[in-house]
Amino acid sequence: MNVKKVALLLGALVIAVITAVMAKNMFVGAGAEQAAAAPAVPLGPKVLVARKALPVGTIIDAESLAYQPWPKELIQSAYYTEGAPDSDMTKLLGTVVRYQVTAGQPLTHGALVGPNDRGFLAAALGPGMRAVTVPVNTSSGVAGFVFPGDRVDMVLTQQVQGGGDGPPLKVSETIVRNIRVLATDQRIDSKGDDGKDVVKTFSNVTIEVTPRIAEKIAVAQSMGSLTLSLRSIADNTAELERAIASGEVKLPQGTNPGEERNLLLAVANRPADTNTTFTTGGDVSRFQRRSVPARASSPEDSSSFANAQRGGPASAGPGMTPVYAGPVVRVARGNNITVVPVGAR
């Protein structure tokens, strides 16, 4: 090959390499500028913040609060700061949220109310709810295993005399379901001095109910004995599904998932006095009754019943009503009442 051509090729190659290196250095130098480091924000002592949203009436537990570093210039005297005498976490357990606190928001001294403070029970109640105290004993109070914050059913046991002879009807009925326990005696927390749950017997239970249910419980206390039935935590989901299936819960149009969740939680946590169940003595023992004792029939009633069995009407005097095993139709003519069994001519 011609020496001159080789020299030209080598010179062009060297020039290309030098040009590429210079261009790279130029673009890199003119590229991204050095990012200026942001000045560090000086942090002060840790303050007590809400780990989750705390609605009004929430009873504070160990999972509700936590200490978190906070900017020094934003700390206020109303905050609970770590190490302060009034910021002991164990002393705050069992207090009640007086004002709504959002997640991550620092707590102030006015946001919590303690058991010995004025207005504590009113702050623990939800909007539109009432507090009712019910006397219980060891057997009716689940042997002390009901703690504040638990949910219970209330069972009424009574004897119904009826209008006739014989033993009365013994019946037990669940009158209210899904009631929140606010306090047992004067204790709003189940923790002992060591922070562990303590099982203690109590003589009174304060519960949260609606105004109508408060009236029903007041009447029930005069009718018979009341027993508490402890509910499982998973029962709230079952109650919500039942309410949705029965049409009691109707979600408005246009609600976002957050609003829908809050509405469903409110429904799942409310007490209910509908769809109650009952059990009679006959359901427990074959030697007990299943119905209220009826008034025994007189000899005149027996002859009237025989007349009705033959196809004629059965009449009774004033204030007297024959007792039939089947369905009847009562015809009143002044003071005379004619009882005609269904199917008779």
Buried (B, 14 or more C-beta within 10 A) or exposed (E): EEEEEEEEEEEEEEEEEEEEEEEEEEEEEEEEEEEEEEEEEEEBBBBBBBEEBBBBBBBBEEEBBBBBEBEEEEBEEEBBBBEEEEBEBEEBBBBBBBBBBEEEEBBBEEBBBBBEEEEBBEBBBBEEBBBBEBEBEEEBBBEBBBBBBBBBBBBBBBEBEBEEEEEBBBBBBBBBBBBBBBBBEEBBBBBEEEEEEEEEEBEEBBBBBBEEBBEBBEEBBEBBBBBBBBBEEEBBEEBBEEBBEEEEBEEEEEEEEEEEEEBBEEBBBBBBBEEBEEBBBBEEEEEBBEEBBEBEBEEBBEEBBEBBEEEEBBBBEEEBBBBBEEEBEEEEEEEEBBBBBEEBE
